[in-house]
Amino acid sequence: MSHERREFTRLRCAVDIRYARGHQRIYSGQALDISERGARLVLDEAASSPTHLTLELEGKITLLARTVWAERMPDGSRQVGVCFEGLHFGQQVALSQYLSDLITRAA
């Protein structure tokens, strides 16, 4: 019997992201799904999976994230699951609004 581990439903999407590992340069990628607690990402720069990263969703919201799992894809990219960390109230509100906007765009 399978149990759903997620408390928050993930919204399937395909949105452009930018991310940084520490103070290194900016990389690009794509979010495949997002919730209020985390996301599944495809990272273009896949030499290694960053443990912590600063994630920017479509240039609209910036969040700190921690990698929970990672998998190398056949094309050389890396798919990772991240959870958002240290969200202050303003970021929680902005993320909630961003997710609502994604739902509206998908309709």
TORPA-4810 file (N, C-alpha, C, O; in nm, 3 decimals):
<nodes>
NODE_1_0.084_-0.118_0.000_0.000_0.000_0.000_0.089_0.125_0.000_0.181_0.136_0.081_M
NODE_2_0.061_0.217_-0.090_0.142_0.338_-0.106_0.075_0.455_-0.032_-0.046_0.473_-0.039_S
NODE_3_0.155_0.531_0.037_0.106_0.650_0.106_0.170_0.773_0.046_0.290_0.775_0.021_H
NODE_4_0.091_0.875_0.022_0.143_1.001_-0.028_0.216_1.071_0.087_0.156_1.095_0.192_E
NODE_5_0.344_1.103_0.067_0.424_1.164_0.171_0.409_1.315_0.174_0.442_1.378_0.275_R
NODE_6_0.362_1.374_0.069_0.356_1.519_0.062_0.231_1.574_0.129_0.120_1.523_0.111_R
NODE_7_0.253_1.678_0.207_0.143_1.747_0.273_0.077_1.846_0.177_-0.042_1.874_0.188_E
NODE_8_0.156_1.899_0.082_0.107_1.999_-0.012_0.109_1.941_-0.153_0.206_1.877_-0.193_F
NODE_9_0.003_1.963_-0.228_-0.007_1.915_-0.365_0.088_1.995_-0.453_0.096_2.117_-0.443_T
NODE_10_0.159_1.923_-0.538_0.249_1.990_-0.632_0.175_2.025_-0.759_0.098_1.945_-0.812_R
NODE_11_0.199_2.144_-0.806_0.138_2.196_-0.928_0.232_2.165_-1.044_0.345_2.213_-1.048_L
NODE_12_0.184_2.084_-1.140_0.266_2.054_-1.258_0.279_2.180_-1.342_0.181_2.252_-1.364_R
NODE_13_0.401_2.206_-1.388_0.426_2.327_-1.465_0.552_2.305_-1.549_0.614_2.199_-1.542_C
NODE_14_0.587_2.403_-1.625_0.714_2.404_-1.698_0.759_2.549_-1.702_0.734_2.620_-1.799_A
NODE_15_0.824_2.593_-1.595_0.865_2.733_-1.585_1.017_2.742_-1.579_1.084_2.656_-1.522_V
NODE_16_1.069_2.847_-1.639_1.213_2.869_-1.640_1.262_2.912_-1.503_1.195_2.988_-1.432_D
NODE_17_1.378_2.861_-1.466_1.440_2.898_-1.340_1.584_2.941_-1.365_1.643_2.910_-1.469_I
NODE_18_1.637_3.013_-1.270_1.779_3.040_-1.262_1.820_3.001_-1.121_1.741_3.013_-1.028_R
NODE_19_1.943_2.955_-1.106_1.987_2.916_-0.973_2.136_2.940_-0.957_2.211_2.944_-1.054_Y
NODE_20_2.175_2.956_-0.834_2.316_2.975_-0.800_2.352_2.879_-0.688_2.272_2.851_-0.599_A
NODE_21_2.475_2.831_-0.694_2.529_2.745_-0.589_2.630_2.829_-0.513_2.740_2.855_-0.561_R
NODE_22_2.592_2.870_-0.393_2.681_2.960_-0.318_2.693_3.092_-0.391_2.593_3.151_-0.433_G
NODE_23_2.816_3.140_-0.405_2.838_3.269_-0.474_2.892_3.246_-0.615_2.951_3.336_-0.674_H
NODE_24_2.871_3.127_-0.667_2.919_3.097_-0.801_2.825_3.158_-0.906_2.727_3.224_-0.872_Q
NODE_25_2.858_3.134_-1.031_2.779_3.194_-1.139_2.636_3.141_-1.143_2.602_3.045_-1.074_R
NODE_26_2.555_3.205_-1.224_2.414_3.172_-1.237_2.397_3.065_-1.346_2.456_3.075_-1.453_I
NODE_27_2.315_2.965_-1.317_2.282_2.859_-1.412_2.133_2.866_-1.443_2.057_2.933_-1.373_Y
NODE_28_2.093_2.795_-1.549_1.950_2.793_-1.584_1.896_2.651_-1.572_1.971_2.555_-1.558_S
NODE_29_1.766_2.642_-1.577_1.699_2.513_-1.570_1.550_2.531_-1.583_1.503_2.632_-1.635_G
NODE_30_1.476_2.434_-1.536_1.330_2.438_-1.547_1.268_2.369_-1.425_1.319_2.268_-1.377_Q
NODE_31_1.159_2.425_-1.376_1.080_2.362_-1.271_0.971_2.279_-1.339_0.900_2.329_-1.427_A
NODE_32_0.960_2.154_-1.299_0.858_2.064_-1.355_0.733_2.061_-1.269_0.623_2.040_-1.320_L
NODE_33_0.750_2.080_-1.140_0.636_2.096_-1.051_0.681_2.173_-0.927_0.798_2.170_-0.890_D
NODE_34_0.586_2.241_-0.865_0.615_2.328_-0.751_0.501_2.316_-0.650_0.385_2.303_-0.688_I
NODE_35_0.535_2.321_-0.522_0.436_2.331_-0.416_0.480_2.443_-0.322_0.580_2.511_-0.348_S
NODE_36_0.407_2.462_-0.215_0.445_2.564_-0.118_0.566_2.523_-0.035_0.621_2.605_0.038_E
NODE_37_0.608_2.398_-0.046_0.720_2.348_0.033_0.842_2.305_-0.049_0.951_2.291_0.006_R
NODE_38_0.824_2.283_-0.181_0.937_2.237_-0.259_0.906_2.230_-0.407_0.801_2.275_-0.453_G
NODE_39_1.001_2.170_-0.483_0.984_2.163_-0.628_1.068_2.050_-0.685_1.160_1.999_-0.621_A
NODE_40_1.032_2.010_-0.807_1.113_1.916_-0.885_1.171_1.997_-1.000_1.097_2.059_-1.077_R
NODE_41_1.303_1.995_-1.012_1.373_2.080_-1.106_1.457_1.997_-1.202_1.500_1.886_-1.170_L
NODE_42_1.481_2.052_-1.321_1.581_1.999_-1.412_1.689_2.106_-1.421_1.663_2.219_-1.464_V
NODE_43_1.810_2.070_-1.379_1.922_2.163_-1.378_2.008_2.141_-1.500_2.052_2.028_-1.526_L
NODE_44_2.034_2.246_-1.576_2.114_2.235_-1.698_2.259_2.201_-1.666_2.320_2.121_-1.737_D
NODE_45_2.315_2.260_-1.563_2.453_2.236_-1.523_2.449_2.122_-1.423_2.407_2.140_-1.309_E
NODE_46_2.492_2.005_-1.467_2.468_1.886_-1.386_2.595_1.815_-1.341_2.593_1.695_-1.315_A
NODE_47_2.705_1.889_-1.332_2.830_1.825_-1.289_2.813_1.762_-1.151_2.866_1.654_-1.125_A
NODE_48_2.739_1.827_-1.066_2.707_1.772_-0.934_2.578_1.835_-0.888_2.537_1.940_-0.938_S
NODE_49_2.514_1.772_-0.792_2.391_1.828_-0.738_2.425_1.922_-0.624_2.487_1.880_-0.526_S
NODE_50_2.386_2.047_-0.634_2.414_2.138_-0.525_2.331_2.100_-0.402_2.213_2.068_-0.413_P
NODE_51_2.395_2.102_-0.285_2.323_2.072_-0.162_2.226_2.185_-0.130_2.110_2.161_-0.096_T
NODE_52_2.274_2.307_-0.141_2.190_2.425_-0.119_2.201_2.514_-0.241_2.308_2.526_-0.302_H
NODE_53_2.091_2.577_-0.276_2.094_2.668_-0.390_1.996_2.781_-0.370_1.898_2.770_-0.296_L
NODE_54_2.025_2.890_-0.437_1.933_3.003_-0.442_1.859_2.990_-0.573_1.920_2.984_-0.680_T
NODE_55_1.728_2.984_-0.567_1.642_2.953_-0.681_1.556_3.074_-0.715_1.492_3.133_-0.627_L
NODE_56_1.554_3.110_-0.844_1.470_3.220_-0.891_1.370_3.164_-0.991_1.409_3.105_-1.092_E
NODE_57_1.242_3.182_-0.964_1.135_3.132_-1.050_1.088_3.241_-1.144_1.024_3.338_-1.101_L
NODE_58_1.119_3.227_-1.271_1.077_3.321_-1.377_1.112_3.466_-1.344_1.047_3.557_-1.394_E
NODE_59_1.212_3.489_-1.263_1.250_3.625_-1.226_1.150_3.693_-1.134_1.159_3.814_-1.112_G
NODE_60_1.056_3.616_-1.079_0.949_3.675_-0.998_0.966_3.652_-0.849_0.920_3.733_-0.769_K
NODE_61_1.030_3.544_-0.810_1.045_3.513_-0.669_1.177_3.438_-0.649_1.213_3.352_-0.729_I
NODE_62_1.247_3.470_-0.542_1.374_3.406_-0.511_1.362_3.334_-0.377_1.313_3.391_-0.279_T
NODE_63_1.407_3.208_-0.375_1.394_3.123_-0.256_1.523_3.047_-0.231_1.600_3.021_-0.324_L
NODE_64_1.548_3.013_-0.107_1.657_2.924_-0.072_1.601_2.782_-0.073_1.489_2.759_-0.026_L
NODE_65_1.678_2.688_-0.126_1.630_2.550_-0.136_1.742_2.453_-0.100_1.860_2.483_-0.117_A
NODE_66_1.703_2.337_-0.051_1.795_2.229_-0.018_1.759_2.107_-0.101_1.642_2.069_-0.108_R
NODE_67_1.858_2.045_-0.164_1.835_1.925_-0.244_1.803_1.807_-0.154_1.875_1.780_-0.058_T
NODE_68_1.693_1.737_-0.186_1.649_1.621_-0.110_1.687_1.492_-0.184_1.723_1.393_-0.122_V
NODE_69_1.679_1.495_-0.317_1.717_1.380_-0.400_1.765_1.431_-0.535_1.734_1.544_-0.575_W
NODE_70_1.841_1.349_-0.604_1.894_1.387_-0.737_1.906_1.263_-0.824_1.933_1.153_-0.775_A
NODE_71_1.887_1.284_-0.954_1.897_1.174_-1.051_1.952_1.229_-1.182_1.899_1.327_-1.235_E
NODE_72_2.057_1.167_-1.234_2.112_1.209_-1.363_2.021_1.157_-1.474_1.978_1.041_-1.471_R
NODE_73_1.992_1.243_-1.571_1.905_1.208_-1.682_1.989_1.162_-1.801_2.107_1.196_-1.810_M
NODE_74_1.930_1.085_-1.895_2.005_1.035_-2.011_2.070_1.145_-2.095_2.174_1.122_-2.156_P
NODE_75_2.010_1.264_-2.098_2.066_1.374_-2.179_2.179_1.449_-2.108_2.232_1.546_-2.162_D
NODE_76_2.215_1.406_-1.986_2.323_1.471_-1.912_2.276_1.574_-1.812_2.355_1.618_-1.728_G
NODE_77_2.150_1.614_-1.819_2.098_1.708_-1.720_2.074_1.632_-1.589_2.088_1.510_-1.584_S
NODE_78_2.039_1.704_-1.487_2.014_1.641_-1.357_1.878_1.685_-1.307_1.847_1.805_-1.304_R
NODE_79_1.796_1.590_-1.268_1.666_1.618_-1.209_1.683_1.612_-1.057_1.740_1.516_-1.005_Q
NODE_80_1.635_1.714_-0.987_1.649_1.718_-0.842_1.517_1.755_-0.776_1.437_1.830_-0.832_V
NODE_81_1.497_1.702_-0.658_1.386_1.743_-0.574_1.442_1.832_-0.465_1.541_1.797_-0.401_G
NODE_82_1.380_1.947_-0.445_1.427_2.040_-0.342_1.314_2.076_-0.247_1.196_2.073_-0.284_V
NODE_83_1.352_2.109_-0.125_1.255_2.167_-0.032_1.301_2.310_-0.004_1.420_2.338_0.003_C
NODE_84_1.204_2.399_0.011_1.234_2.539_0.037_1.266_2.555_0.185_1.204_2.491_0.271_F
NODE_85_1.363_2.640_0.215_1.406_2.659_0.353_1.407_2.806_0.390_1.431_2.893_0.307_E
NODE_86_1.379_2.832_0.518_1.392_2.966_0.573_1.299_3.069_0.512_1.334_3.186_0.505_G
NODE_87_1.181_3.026_0.469_1.087_3.122_0.410_1.031_3.215_0.517_0.970_3.169_0.614_L
NODE_88_1.052_3.344_0.500_0.987_3.438_0.591_0.845_3.463_0.541_0.809_3.421_0.431_H
NODE_89_0.766_3.531_0.620_0.624_3.549_0.588_0.603_3.610_0.450_0.516_3.566_0.375_F
NODE_90_0.681_3.711_0.416_0.666_3.776_0.285_0.692_3.680_0.170_0.623_3.685_0.069_G
NODE_91_0.791_3.593_0.186_0.818_3.494_0.082_0.707_3.390_0.073_0.671_3.346_-0.037_Q
NODE_92_0.651_3.351_0.187_0.539_3.257_0.186_0.420_3.315_0.111_0.355_3.246_0.032_Q
NODE_93_0.391_3.441_0.135_0.281_3.509_0.066_0.311_3.520_-0.083_0.224_3.493_-0.166_V
NODE_94_0.433_3.559_-0.118_0.471_3.574_-0.259_0.465_3.439_-0.331_0.421_3.433_-0.445_A
NODE_95_0.509_3.331_-0.265_0.505_3.198_-0.326_0.362_3.152_-0.345_0.328_3.097_-0.450_L
NODE_96_0.279_3.175_-0.247_0.138_3.139_-0.260_0.073_3.214_-0.377_-0.003_3.154_-0.454_S
NODE_97_0.102_3.343_-0.390_0.048_3.423_-0.501_0.104_3.374_-0.635_0.031_3.367_-0.734_Q
NODE_98_0.232_3.339_-0.638_0.294_3.287_-0.760_0.226_3.159_-0.803_0.196_3.142_-0.922_Y
NODE_99_0.200_3.068_-0.710_0.132_2.943_-0.743_-0.010_2.969_-0.793_-0.056_2.902_-0.886_L
NODE_100_-0.079_3.065_-0.733_-0.213_3.101_-0.780_-0.207_3.156_-0.923_-0.293_3.126_-1.005_S
NODE_101_-0.104_3.235_-0.951_-0.088_3.289_-1.087_-0.061_3.176_-1.187_-0.113_3.178_-1.299_D
NODE_102_0.019_3.076_-1.147_0.044_2.962_-1.236_-0.085_2.887_-1.266_-0.109_2.847_-1.380_L
NODE_103_-0.168_2.869_-1.166_-0.297_2.799_-1.185_-0.383_2.879_-1.282_-0.447_2.822_-1.370_I
NODE_104_-0.386_3.012_-1.266_-0.464_3.098_-1.354_-0.414_3.090_-1.498_-0.493_3.085_-1.591_T
NODE_105_-0.281_3.090_-1.515_-0.223_3.082_-1.650_-0.256_2.948_-1.716_-0.275_2.942_-1.837_R
NODE_106_-0.263_2.842_-1.637_-0.289_2.709_-1.690_-0.435_2.689_-1.731_-0.467_2.601_-1.811_A
NODE_107_-0.522_2.772_-1.675_-0.666_2.757_-1.702_-0.705_2.804_-1.841_-0.822_2.797_-1.878_A
</nodes>
